[in-house]
Amino acid sequence: MKSMLLIGLGDFGHHLCRHLVEMKNEVLIMDKNEDALEDLAEIASGRLIADCCSKSALQQVGVQNFDMCFVCIGSDFKSNLIIVSTLKELGARYVVTETDDEMLEKLLLHNGADEIIHPNKDSAMRAAVKYSSEHIYDYVRLKAGYSIYEITPLREWIGKSILSSRIRERYNTYIIGIVSEKDHTDIIPSPQTVIQASDRLMVLAHEDTMKTLLKRMEP
């Protein structure tokens, strides 16, 4: 369990707060709009109605005591930049904020942000990958060109074990899970597991490798 400070309760902030609490984190929410805090008051560990750009208000919260601080201001870049800079000045350990603009991302990182979330950009990329091929069920982007994909198996893999299909050696692709026809998920399956036609494979692969695999899946 971690202690989190969540500043700004727009759509993204609301969803983030609920998920953080579901994962048993302690979340203090902060917004200048009392109505924005109302429906989260019962699940948050605390709430503060204040001007989030105010240094004295952030100082009062004790930002240095939280494991992470999330700044979810959205399109108000000026406020975003002020809050991020002030948090770091006050000793915040780790500051995460959001933007889909590459230029603004550079400025935020330069002024103290430790990590940037791209909510719209990442969602758009995920949707584009997922719906561009009938062989991809889901997709999570990682770094350096690598992602986790949930895919249908190649015909040459069906009826063979993970070991005998030599997927890692031939394609530099790692099977990290198998979702069966009954939606049972086998995480880190045994090398002796036989791949079925109805299986959905969770694989770790580079995007270039995935392009090759998708071409081989086409009739």
Number of C-alpha atoms within 10 A of each C-alpha: 10 13 17 23 25 25 24 23 25 15 12 14 20 18 11 16 24 15 12 18 17 11 11 11 17 20 23 21 25 25 22 16 14 14 11 19 22 10 11 17 13 10 14 19 15 15 19 18 15 15 14 22 21 13 15 12 16 21 14 9 14 14 22 18 14 19 15 18 27 24 25 24 24 19 12 10 14 10 15 24 22 16 25 24 20 22 25 19 13 14 14 21 15 19 22 19 25 24 22 16 11 10 9 15 19 12 12 24 18 11 17 20 25 16 14 18 15 15 13 12 13 14 11 12 13 15 13 12 15 19 12 9 13 12 19 19 16 16 19 16 15 12 7 8 11 16 17 20 26 24 24 20 19 16 13 10 17 17 14 16 17 20 14 13 17 15 15 14 10 8 14 12 17 17 21 17 18 23 17 16 12 8 10 10 16 15 12 12 14 14 13 11 15 18 21 19 15 13 21 24 26 26 19 23 21 19 16 10 15 20 11 11 18 16 9 12 16 10 4
